[in-house]
Amino acid sequence: NALKYAFLMEFSEPGTFNYSTLLLMEDNETLYVGAREAIFKLSMQNNLSALQVDWKVPEQHMLKCIAKGKSKETECLNYIRVLQVLSNDMLYVCGTHAFQPLCDRLSLKTFSLLGTHEDGRGKCSYDPAQSFTAVMVDGELYSGTAYNFLGSEPIIFRYSQSQSLLRTEYSTSWLNEPSFVYADVIRESRDSTDGEDDKIYYFFTEVSVEYEFYGKLLIPRIARVCKGDLGGQRTLQKKWTSFLKAKLVCSMPELNFVFNVVHDVFILKTPDWRETVIYGVFTSQWGNVGLSAVCAYNMTSVEEVFSKGKYMQKAIVEQSHTKWVRYNGIAPSPRPGACINNQNRMQNIKSSLQLPDKTLQFVKDHPLLEDPVLPIGNGPRLITKDINYTQIVVQRVHALDKNVYDVIFTGTDKGVLHKSVLYEAEVHTVEEVQLFRNSEPIKTLVLSSSGAGSLYAGSDSGVVQSPTAFCEKYPTCVDCILARDPYCAWDRHTFACVNILHIPDVTQHSSPSVSPPPSSSSSSSSATSAQGSAEGLVVRMLPPLLRDQIFGVHTHQAFLLFCLALGPSDLHIHWQVDGKNPELLVTEYRHTFTQGAALVSSWLRETHLTKDSHYQCTASASTGHDTSKVHIHLTSRGTGCIHLDFESLA
């Protein structure tokens, strides 16, 4: 039943739970939802109206599951965990099927299961509560799951109808109690001059083998395999010859604090894979700390580690104790774990089946790289306290100020969606929306990349569709601009704050959308619509004037001041701080109207306020000028706190 409230659209079906697998097919504007014993087809445009196909567990399978000690009410059911596109009219679906994983094909034409009943081991988890990931790449399913009923045999697996089935070695050196969170392909073969292969990257947390600790120390990992891997001829038969893994670092080195549990990952892909950015949400395994972090990684840094990083090896200490140390010897050639490329082909090594045994034996014994993957800026982009992030998606937005922003959406364990904007080197949260009313964890987040600009979140109780921005809630031009939301812009014709993704030609008739840091605040003044009349050619400052922006000034963090002016086409804005030209960067945005008028906004960014200061901006043109200025006093009033007073000069 769909329920619309506060711009959100909800879907849930009575008696159905665990809506945790989402597949968005934007070509036909459809969201497919895998839930407990049901698959739904939701229309993105028609109030999430649904078609449903049931996939229940036969009684004999349920009884077998119960006999093994599992719960009839929660475990011995069929949780849909795989929904992947097989072709234009077919989905590949898998479910836990009462701890007997099963896969099938779903016809999109008839929206019915074909009843193929394929063995789901290695493709889907046994346990609905166990961590799991899967991705379909060119008709082949790559998964990270447990291969047995007890969940004690972790596996990274490839199921293919055309190539050999491949899996990881059953060894704690390869995988040690992993919790898989994400997998996806990076198309490195595209436009490659050296014949590189595509890579599938896996992200998980596992128990460390390289550090000595009194308990189980968890480590976030990034691992990769090559799409063209066929296994070895003798060594590593039907096993990955390209499996390597590295530590994924997210920490505050200055505090010696490590976020060592990764919960979700999103890969922000670009036409050139080298410009791809990986975002992850992390916490510490010591939950009483109460911190969550978002770290970002350049794909080039990842590639550098996997293509050139040092290996680690086991060393026996005191006859029985195993320790992992750096391998200082010379690694065999071709490089162990590398994909087949043109250089290998010139050596008559055309597939992994032709790799020498010494290379295969080495990668079998040395799957762990010593070099870690370090985050951009060597630390988190965002840290929050008393908030547990569970999911993340990211969208790159081309705002009307001609800047490009990465907008980060994070879901929490309380059903809240946070929207944060990456501004220069900092990330600031600009919006918080309660998606699920009963404060349950967000288990899945999917982002629409089409012009609709929607997010879909799945939880135990249902699915919610949310816009990427709530621009409508900003009643004035000033509120709209100072919201710091790159999705939002002021439409001078409708006098409304609009989502730029909803109006493709908004750049032709809209004032700028500017995303300053969160230190700026909003005001309730209204802006004048720019008209090309004779009156519009008179230079005049538009509100809010500098005196109206006093509340946005900070003594301990960066803040922004801005001036907005209307005048003829030769209009410019000039700043002075304490009677001098400012040393810091001034950003100016200009929109020229067909009638000859110009609307100019100019932004001055200050790191913080340390003394009494005088700010002045002057809008000048051939027809005259107008000025806005303010004098700010720093005063201490008994409490030891710094307060601000000001004189309104204009």
N, C-alpha and C positions, 0 to 999 in steps of 0.2 A: 504494500500500500504506500503510495507516494504522498508525502506531506511537505508542503512548502511553507517555510517560515524564515524570516530574516535573510532572504536571498539564498537559502540553502534548500536543497531538494533531498529528501530521505527516501530510501527504499528498504523494506523488510517484508518478509512473508511470515505470517504466524506459524509458529512451530518449527521454523528453520533458523539455524544458528551458524556461526563461524563463517562469515562472508569475507574470507581472508585471501582469496585468489582472484585477482582482477586482470583482465586482458582488454585493452582498448584498441578497437579497430576503427580508426578515424575515417577511412574511406567510405564506410557505410554507416558512420555515426552510431556505432554500437559498442556498448560495454558488456562484456561477458563476465559473469561472476560465478566463481566456484565456491560453493558453500557445503554444509553438511548434508550429504545425500541428495543434492540438487545442483543443477546448473541453470543460470538465468541469462536471458538475453534482454538487455535493457536498451531502450532508445535514448540517445543523448538529448534528443530534441523534444520528445513527446512525454514530458513529465515522468521520465524513467518508467514508462509502461513496459511490462515484462512478459516474456514467454518463459516457460519452465519445462525442464526435462528432469525427471527423477532418476536417481541411480542408487538404489538401496542394496543392502547386503542380504543375500539369501539366508534363510534361517539356519541351514546347516553350517554355513561359514561363521555366523554369529555364535552358535553353540560351541564351535571349535575354539573360537577366540576366548569365550568365557571360560572354557575348560582350562585354558592356559593362564588363567588368573587375571584377565583383563576385565575392565568395567563394561557392563552391558549398556549403561546409560551414557557413557562418555567416550569409551575407547573402541568398542566393538561395533563401530559404525563406519560409514564411508565418507571420509573427508576429502573433498576434491582439492588436490594440491598442484596439479599440472594443468594449465590451459595454455596451449601454444599453437601457433598457426602452422598447419602442415601444408595447406594450399589455399587458393582463393575461396574454395567452398568446403574446406575441411579443417577441423581442429583436432589436435592430439590431446587427449585428456587422460589423467591418471588420478586414482584415489587410493587412500590407505586401505580401504576394503576390509575392515576388521582385522588389521595386522596381517593381511595377505594382499600386498599391493597389486593393483590391476590397472591396465591401461586399455583405452578404447578410442574409437574415432567418432567424432561428432559431425554429422552433416549439417552445414549451415543452410542448405536449401530446405531441408525438411525439419531442421532442428530436432534431430533424433540421433540416438546412439546406434552405431552399426552392429554392435555385439561381437566385435572381433576378439575381445577378452585376451589381451596379451599380458604375459607375465610382467609385473611392474617392478620386480626386484632391480635395484640399482637406478631405476628411473624415478621412483617415488619413495617416500619414507614409509616405514611400517607404522610408526607412532605419530599421531596427529600433533603431538606436543613437541616433537623433535625438530630441531632446526633443519632447514632444507632449502635448496635453490635449484633452479633449472632454467635453461634457455635453449630455444630452438635456433639453430644456425644452418641455413641452407638444407633444411629437411632432416638434420641430425640433432638429436637431443643430448645436450650436455647437462649433467646433473651432479650435485653434491649431496650425498645422503648417507644413510646406513644400509648395509647390504644384508643384515640379518635381523631376526626377530628381537633379539636382545638389544640391538642398537650398538653393539660393541665392535662392529667391523665397518669403519667409515670408508667411503669410496668416492672418488671422482670418476665419473663413468660417461662413456659416449655410446649412445645407441644409434646405429645407422643401418639402413637397408642396403646401402651400396658399399660401405667400407667395413672393416673388421670392428668388432666390439672391443673397446679399450677401457682399461680401468687402472687405478693406482695399485701399487704393490701394497700388500697387507703388512705394514710395518709402521711402528711408531715414529721412525725417522721420516716417513713420508707424511703421515697424518696421525696426530696424537689427540684423540678426543675432540675433534673439531666441531664447532658450531657454525654452520654455513649460513651466510646472509645474502650473498649476491653473486651473480655470474653474468658476463656479457662478452660480446665479441668486439675486437678492435680490428678494423679492416686495414691492416698494414700492407696488404698486397696491392691496394689501389694505388695506381700511378707509381709503383715501386720500380726503381731502376735496377735494383739488385735481386729482383725476383723473390722478395720476402713473402712469407706465409702470413695468413691471418692468425690472430691469437685469441684464445678464450681465457679471460682472466676470472679467477675465483677469489672471493674475499671471505675470510672466516676468522674466528678466534679459536686457538687451540692451547693445550697445555705445553708449556715451554720444555724443550729438551736441552737447550743450550745454557740455561741459567740454573744455578744451584739455589734452592729456596726451601724453607722449612715446610711449605705446603705446595699445592699446585699453583704455580705462577702462570697466569694466562698471557698470551701474546697474540696481538692482531696480525694476521698474515694476508699477503697477496701472493697468489700462485698463478702460474700460467701453463697452458699446453698449446701445442700447435694444431691448427685445424687439419693440416695434411698428414699428421702423425699416423703411421700404420703399425706401430709397434716394432719390435726387433725380430730378427730372423731366428736367432738362437737365444741370446740373452734378452730378457724383457719381452718374451712372446705374449702378444695380446695385452701388453702393458704399455703405458705411456713411456716413450723415450725422451719426451720433451718436458716432463714435469719438473719444475723448479719452484721454490717458494722463498719469500723474503719477509722480513719483519716490516710492518707498516707502523711507522712512528707517529704518534700524536701525543705530545707532551709539552709541559712548560719547563724547559731546561733551567730557567733561572730559579725555579722553586723546587727543582728535582722531583716534579710530580708527573706521573705517567697516566694517560688514559689508555688502558690496556684491554678494553673490550669494545669491539666494533659491533654495532647493532644493525646498521644498514649503510648501503653505498649507492651513490648515483653517479653515472658517468655522463658528463656533459660533452657530447660528441660534436665535432666540427668537421667540415669537409676535408681539412688536412688533419690526419690523426695526431700529428705531432703537437697540435694546439689543444688537444683534448684535455679536459681537467676532470679529475676524480674527486668527488666530495664524499666524506664519510661522517657518521655520527658515532661518538665514542663516549663511554663512561669508564670509571675505574671499577675493578673487581671488588674493591672495598666500598660497598654501597653507602656506608655511613657518611662518606665525604659529600655526597649529594650534588656532584658537578656533572654536567654534560658538556661536550665540546664538539665543534665542527672543524674538521681539518680538510685541507684541499691539497691535491698532488698534481704536478705536471706529468703528462704522459711521457715526456722526454726523460724525466728523472727515473720513471719506472723502467723505461727501455734501457737506460744507461746501467741500471743495477743488474738487469737480467742478461744483458749482452756482454758486460765487462766486469761484473762483480766477482769478488773472491768467494770460494767455496768453503764450507765448514766440513769437518770430518770428526768421526768418533775416535776417542783415545781412551785406552784402558788405563785406569789409575788404580794403584794398590791392588792389582790382580783381578778385582771384580767390579770396581766402580767405573762407570762410563762417563766421560766428559767430552763435550764438543769444543773443538778448537779450530782455529783457522788452518786451512790446508795451504802449506807453503811450497809444495812441490809444483811441478809443471803439469798442468792439466793436459790430457790427450787432445789430439786434433782429429776430426773437427771438434769444436767446443761442445762439451757435454751439455745437453738440454737445449741447444740452439735448434731453430727450425732449418729446414732444407732451403737453401737459396742458390743463386746462380754460381757462387763460388764452389759450393758442394757439387753442383751439377757438372762443372768443369772438371772436377775430380772423379767424375763418373759415379757420384753418389746421388741418385735421382729420387730416392725415398729413404725413409728411416730403416727400411728392411735391409738397406745396403750399408748402414753405418757399422764401423768396426766394433768388435766386441769390447775392446778396451774403453771406447767412448761410452758404450752402453753400461758396462759394469761400473764405470766411474759415476755416471749420473744416478745409477741405482743406489750406490753407496753414499752419494753426496748431493741429496736433493735440496739441501738448505744452503742459502747464500749468506755470507757474513754481512755484506753491505746492506744496510737498511734503506727503505724508501722514506725519504724525509719530506715533511710537508712544506708547502709554499710559505716562505717567511719563517721557517723553522719553528712554527708553533700554531696553535689553533687560530682559526679565523673568528670563532665565536665561542664564548664560554658562558654557560648559564648555571645558576645555583638553584637547588631545590626543584629542578625540572629534569625529568628523564626523557630524553629523545628516543623514539623508537623507529622513525622512518624519515627519509629525506628524498626530496626531488628538487631539481634546480632548473630554472629557465633563464636564458640570456635574452635581455630586453634591450632593444634599441629605442631609447627614450627621445623625446623631442628636443632635449638639450644637446643632441648629437653625441651623447655619450652612450656607452654600452655597459649595462649593469648585469651582474649575476644575481638573480633573485632566488633566495634559498627558502624553501618551504620545509618545515620540520614538524612532524607529528609527535605528540607526547603520549605517555602512558595514562594521561587523564582525559584523552579525547580532544585535546586542544591543538590547533594549528597555528604555528608561528610563521610569520613572513619576515624575512630579514634581507637587507640589501647590502651588497658588497660595494662600498664606496671607497675608492682608492685602495688603501691597505687594510681597511677596517670593515667589519660587518656589524650592522645595527638592526635590531628588531623593530619593525615599523608597524606591525599589526598582529593581533592575537584574536583568534576566533574559536569559540567552543563548537566543535562539529557534532559531538555526541553528548546528548543531554545527561546521560548517566555516567559520565566521566570514566569511560572504559578505554583501554589502550587502542591506539590506532595501529592496526596490524599491517596495512598496505596503503601505499600512496601511489597514485598514477596521475601523471600530468598530461593534459591534452596539449599537443603542439600546434593545433589548428587555430584559426582565428577566433574560435569560441572562447578560449581562455578559461578552461575549467579544470578543476582538480577533483579526483575521485578518491575517497578514503573508505577503507573496509575495516570492520571490527567484528566482534562476536555477534553483535545484535543487528547489523545492517550495513548499508552503503549510503554515503552522503556525497552529493555533488555540490561543489562550492565554486563560485567564481574566483579567479586569481586575484581580483581586486574588488573592493567595495567603494568605488569612486563616488557612487551616488550619495554616500553619507556626508560628503563635504559640501556644505551649502553655498559657500562663496568661493570666488577665485583665489583669495588668499589662503583659505583652508585647503583648497585643492593643491596649490603649489607647495605649501609648507607641510603637506602630508608626507613629503619625501618619498612618494610612491612613484616609481618610473612608469607604472601602467597608467597613471592618471594624468589628464590634461584638462584645461578649462576650454570649453567650447563657447566662443563669444556670440554665436548665433542663438544657441538654445539657453545660454546662461546656466550651464550645468557642467559639473565635473564628470568626465566620461572616461571609459577605459579605451585606450588607444588601440587595443587589439580588436575591439568591436567595430571601430570606424576606420576602415583602411585609408580614407583620404583626410583623416583628422589633421594631418600636418598642413593642409591647405587653408584651414580656417580656425586655427586654435592657437592660443597662447602657449608658452613653453611649459613642458613638464620638467621640473628640476628636482634632483634628488640630493639635497644637502644632508650632512650628518644629522643625527637625531637631536643634537643640541639646539637646533632651531625649533621654534614653537610656532603654533598657528595663532592667527588673530581673526577677528570676526568682521573685518572691513570688507566692503565689496569693491570690485574693480570696475572701471568704466570700460565699456566696449569700444574698441578702436574703430572709428569711422573716418572715411576719407573726405570729410567736409572741410570747409575753411577753418572751422573751429578746431579740427583735429590737427591743423598745422601749427597751432600755438604750442610751444613747449610747456608741458606741465607734468609735475610729479603725480603719480597715482598712489593711493594708499595700498599697503601700510607704509607710512613714512618711518624714518629711522627712530623717531620718538616712540612709535608704536611697537618697536621690536626690543624694548629694554628687557622684557622677560626672557628673551632668548640668549642673553649674555651670561657667560659663565666665567668664574675665576679659576676653575680647576680643569676645564676641558675646552675643546675647540667649540667655536660657535660661528654662526654666519650672520652677516648683515646684507641686506639687499635693497636695491632701489629699482623702481619700475617707472618708466617715463614714456610719454606719448608726444610725438612731434613730427616734423618733416623727415624726409628720407636721409638727411645728413646728420641726424641726431646721434650724439654720443654721450656717454656718461663717464665722468672723471671723478676719482676718489682722492681724498686727502685724509691722512691720519695724523693728528697733532700738527697740522699745517704742512705735512710732507707727503710726497707720493708714497704709497704703501709698498713695503718690500715683498709682501706675500702676493701670490697669484690672484688676479682679479678675473673672474669669468664673466663674459658678456654674451648674451643671446639676443638676436635681432630677428624681428619678423616685419617684412615690408609689405604693405597692402597695395593693391593695384591703383588706388586713388592717390598714392604718393605719401601717405602717412607711414610712420614707423613706430613699432612698439619695441622698446629696448629694456631688457632686464640685466642688471649687473650685480654680481655676487662677490662679496669680500669675505674671505675665510681667515679667521684669527685663531691662533693656537689656544690662547686663553688670555684673560685680562689680569695684568699685574700692577697697573697703576691707573690714576685718573687719565682718561683718554677723551679726545675730541674727534668725532667722525663726521665727515661731510662728503656728500656726493652731489655733483652738479651735472645736470643734463643741459647740454649746449647744442644749439643748431643755428642756422643762418637767421632764423626768425626770433631768436632770443634764448633765454636760459631760465632754469628753475633750480632751486637748491633745497636739499633736505639735510639737516644736521642735528647732532645730539652731543651733549657733553655728559660723560659718565663719571661719577665720583665713587671711589672706593672708601667706605667708612667702616670702622669697627665699633660695635655698640655693646661693650660690656661683656658679652658672652664669649668673646674670643672668636666669633664667627665673622666672616666678611660679608657686608651687605652692600647693596648697590643703590645709589641715588642718581638722579639725572636732572639736567636742565634741558627743557625743550626749547631748542633754538629755532626750529622750523618744523 
